[in-house]
Amino acid sequence: SRFAVASSLRLEPISSFSSSFTHRLLSSTASTHTKHENHQEEEEEDPLFFQPKIGDGGDGGGVVLQGVPWGESALSIAHDVLKLFSDDIIIFAFKATPRGYIYVRLDKLSNEYGCPSMEELESYSQEYKKRLDEAGERREIPDDLALEVSSPGAERILKVPDDLDRFKDMAMRVCYIEDGESNCAEKSGVFILDSIETEQENCIWKLADVKENRDPNSKGRPFSRKQRDWRLKLPFGKHRMIMLHLEY
């Protein structure tokens, strides 16, 4: 797995800043916890512990309420708070859990990786928690909800073809199948989007100039003509998972 350093802020009786390693690249988190469950229970709720997929309310984006009766109200409040911020910040993912945890991931469209600043995440988290508490006092929702606000990070799952144009100049990890049979072996590579054939519903990929694609004996030499000219045409439906790829 690839790792990066991320800053985190946990808002408890005494606020403190810390740095920690995380599987989510280039992501920042502002958390407000009011529940008294132990840390292990909290981690079991964390979407990071599940295999990501499109629409999972985590790295795959989308809204997942899991049937909790207060979910729609909490989501509505989340959207209301967003109106206080710039138009380029949107909700990438929202997840509510039966144990009373809310996970919100904010996407900043003007940022290269979609990451709001730590200050923006903290400000949103504080205002959202304030409004959740007010709704709890009115008994519209439970009064002991725990909240985590974060950015999607570079390991977000990209939708085909909707998200590809936005990140077209960046290297992407593409998992795919080539053959007609759905049970054939899945392949993976680090590519850059060359073009999209909208009517034919195909993506054309070229090799990304990253360490994984270079000959270890090339000693820093550029791609050969064969590597530069290599292309992979994939129908939309043959893509299994696409994420941003970062090198350190």
VOGU-3710 file (C-alpha; in Angstrom, 3 decimals, decimal comma):
1> srfavasslr> 0,000/0,000/0,000  1,063/3,578/-0,589  1,264/5,917/2,384  1,387/9,669/2,896  1,467/11,933/5,899  -1,828/13,631/6,705  -2,736/16,137/9,388  -5,657/15,389/11,665  -7,617/17,436/14,156  -9,686/15,774/16,852
11> lepissfsss> -12,072/18,189/18,552  -12,550/16,989/22,115  -12,531/18,886/25,452  -8,958/19,883/24,601  -8,127/20,231/20,905  -4,799/18,884/19,695  -2,997/18,584/16,384  -1,100/15,493/15,351  0,447/13,928/12,276  -0,198/10,318/11,385
21> fthrllssta> 0,221/7,849/8,542  -2,906/6,958/6,617  -3,906/4,816/3,645  -5,792/7,796/2,228  -3,324/9,908/0,278  -3,307/13,682/0,584  -6,326/13,645/2,857  -7,055/15,794/5,878  -9,584/15,040/8,577  -11,477/17,103/11,118
31> sthtkhenhq> -13,313/14,953/13,661  -15,826/15,665/16,390  -16,643/12,728/18,651  -19,232/12,824/21,422  -19,955/9,129/21,796  -18,402/7,033/24,551  -17,813/3,824/22,599  -14,269/2,520/22,699  -11,789/3,154/19,893  -12,135/-0,344/18,455
41> eeeeedplff> -15,864/0,121/17,915  -15,200/3,449/16,224  -12,722/1,883/13,828  -15,205/-0,830/12,892  -17,538/1,917/11,674  -14,834/3,631/9,621  -15,451/3,257/5,848  -11,699/2,764/5,384  -12,107/-0,801/6,658  -14,311/-1,844/3,731
51> qpkigdggdg> -13,415/-2,751/0,157  -14,219/0,435/-1,786  -16,715/0,524/-4,627  -18,656/3,197/-6,480  -21,443/4,630/-4,329  -20,250/3,142/-1,023  -20,334/6,445/0,860  -16,542/6,315/1,289  -13,771/6,234/-1,324  -16,449/5,411/-3,898
61> ggvvlqgvpw> -18,483/8,527/-3,118  -22,262/8,716/-2,969  -24,769/8,729/-0,130  -25,311/5,726/2,151  -27,851/6,108/4,965  -28,189/2,413/5,910  -31,835/2,897/6,798  -31,222/5,026/9,891  -34,350/7,120/10,619  -32,352/10,311/11,159
71> gesalsiahd> -30,215/9,935/8,024  -32,201/12,211/5,706  -32,305/14,978/8,321  -28,554/14,760/8,913  -27,908/14,838/5,162  -30,163/17,872/4,741  -28,261/19,715/7,480  -24,968/18,790/5,799  -26,139/20,411/2,554  -27,384/23,499/4,402
81> vlklfsddii> -23,975/24,008/6,024  -22,306/23,677/2,627  -24,135/26,824/1,467  -21,839/28,845/3,757  -18,799/27,824/1,705  -17,576/28,513/-1,813  -19,354/26,890/-4,747  -16,309/24,774/-5,593  -16,734/22,639/-2,457  -19,229/19,787/-2,751
91> ifafkatprg> -20,132/16,670/-0,793  -18,267/13,763/-2,385  -19,520/11,147/0,066  -21,910/10,933/3,004  -22,391/7,905/5,227  -24,521/7,418/8,337  -24,270/4,314/10,501  -26,729/2,662/12,911  -24,300/3,305/15,776  -24,612/7,034/15,282
101> yiyvrldkls> -21,538/7,923/13,240  -21,587/10,371/10,345  -18,793/10,423/7,758  -18,666/13,351/5,333  -16,070/13,764/2,596  -15,801/17,166/0,961  -14,429/17,575/-2,551  -12,849/20,871/-3,633  -13,232/21,107/-7,392  -10,595/23,827/-7,794
111> neygcpsmee> -7,905/21,769/-6,034  -5,710/19,488/-8,137  -6,499/16,479/-5,956  -9,895/17,658/-4,737  -8,667/18,339/-1,191  -10,080/21,258/0,835  -7,682/22,902/3,264  -7,476/21,789/6,883  -9,039/25,113/7,878  -12,002/24,552/5,551
121> lesysqeykk> -12,557/21,041/6,890  -12,327/22,238/10,476  -14,708/25,136/9,853  -17,252/22,882/8,153  -16,961/20,271/10,902  -17,528/22,803/13,677  -20,546/24,409/12,003  -22,076/21,054/11,067  -21,625/19,660/14,581  -23,177/22,811/16,030
131> rldeagerre> -26,276/22,372/13,868  -26,471/18,661/14,618  -26,417/19,465/18,332  -29,174/22,041/17,873  -31,303/19,519/15,982  -30,582/16,999/18,727  -31,822/19,422/21,369  -35,056/19,727/19,383  -35,186/15,902/19,334  -35,239/15,855/15,542
141> ipddlalevs> -32,200/13,553/15,537  -30,214/11,709/18,252  -28,280/14,076/20,500  -25,054/12,032/20,675  -23,963/11,655/17,039  -20,241/11,443/16,228  -18,904/13,232/13,167  -15,874/12,928/10,901  -15,296/15,361/8,042  -12,504/14,637/5,578
151> spgaerilkv> -11,386/14,953/1,971  -11,678/12,048/-0,487  -7,905/11,762/-0,848  -6,084/10,506/-3,913  -7,456/6,986/-3,452  -10,961/8,037/-4,389  -12,535/5,787/-6,996  -13,039/7,609/-10,285  -16,217/7,149/-12,294  -15,961/6,192/-15,956
161> pddldrfkdm> -16,197/8,404/-17,900  -17,556/11,232/-15,705  -14,462/11,883/-13,551  -11,745/11,154/-16,086  -11,609/14,490/-17,887  -11,057/16,310/-14,579  -7,914/14,263/-13,850  -6,838/13,657/-17,453  -3,329/15,074/-16,944  -2,597/12,867/-13,934
171> amrvcyiedg> -1,359/9,297/-13,721  -4,087/6,834/-12,761  -4,049/3,272/-11,512  -6,406/1,414/-13,866  -7,739/-2,057/-13,050  -9,441/-3,655/-16,040  -10,246/-6,760/-18,050  -9,529/-7,062/-21,764  -11,292/-10,243/-22,865  -14,997/-10,648/-23,484
181> esncaeksgv> -15,516/-13,007/-20,561  -16,260/-11,361/-17,231  -14,382/-14,053/-15,281  -11,039/-13,508/-17,011  -8,014/-12,334/-15,041  -8,024/-8,690/-14,002  -5,076/-6,580/-15,112  -3,662/-3,375/-13,704  -1,469/-0,569/-14,997  -0,545/3,060/-14,447
191> fildsieteq> -1,781/5,117/-17,379  -2,673/8,627/-18,481  -5,886/9,276/-20,357  -5,194/9,910/-24,037  -8,775/10,418/-25,192  -12,390/9,384/-24,705  -14,514/8,074/-27,564  -17,880/9,159/-26,233  -20,089/7,679/-28,946  -18,202/4,372/-29,020
201> enciwkladv> -17,937/4,404/-25,199  -14,209/3,713/-25,173  -11,271/5,132/-23,240  -7,861/5,339/-24,903  -4,975/5,055/-22,428  -1,243/5,628/-22,791  1,614/4,710/-20,471  2,284/7,141/-17,634  5,909/8,158/-17,189  6,250/6,643/-13,718
211> kenrdpnskg> 8,759/4,316/-12,084  6,510/1,281/-12,508  6,549/1,678/-16,301  10,278/2,363/-16,692  12,947/-0,215/-17,383  15,016/-0,460/-14,172  18,123/-0,604/-16,376  17,233/2,530/-18,345  19,124/4,776/-15,880  16,743/7,691/-16,275
221> rpfsrkqrdw> 16,456/7,549/-20,052  13,101/8,683/-21,519  10,506/6,296/-22,915  11,322/4,512/-26,145  9,242/5,248/-29,229  7,408/1,956/-28,689  6,473/2,992/-25,152  5,428/6,481/-26,246  3,241/5,084/-29,029  1,646/2,316/-26,929
231> rlklpfgkhr> -2,122/2,667/-26,531  -4,827/0,636/-24,822  -8,442/0,941/-25,946  -10,916/-0,126/-23,279  -14,723/-0,047/-23,396  -16,248/1,779/-20,441  -17,613/-1,488/-19,060  -14,199/-3,184/-18,941  -12,857/-0,797/-16,301  -13,026/-2,361/-12,847
241> mimlhley> -11,497/0,402/-10,717  -9,583/3,636/-11,338  -7,713/5,685/-8,731  -5,143/8,465/-8,873  -1,533/7,305/-8,711  1,108/9,244/-6,796  4,837/8,643/-6,560  7,163/9,715/-3,758
//
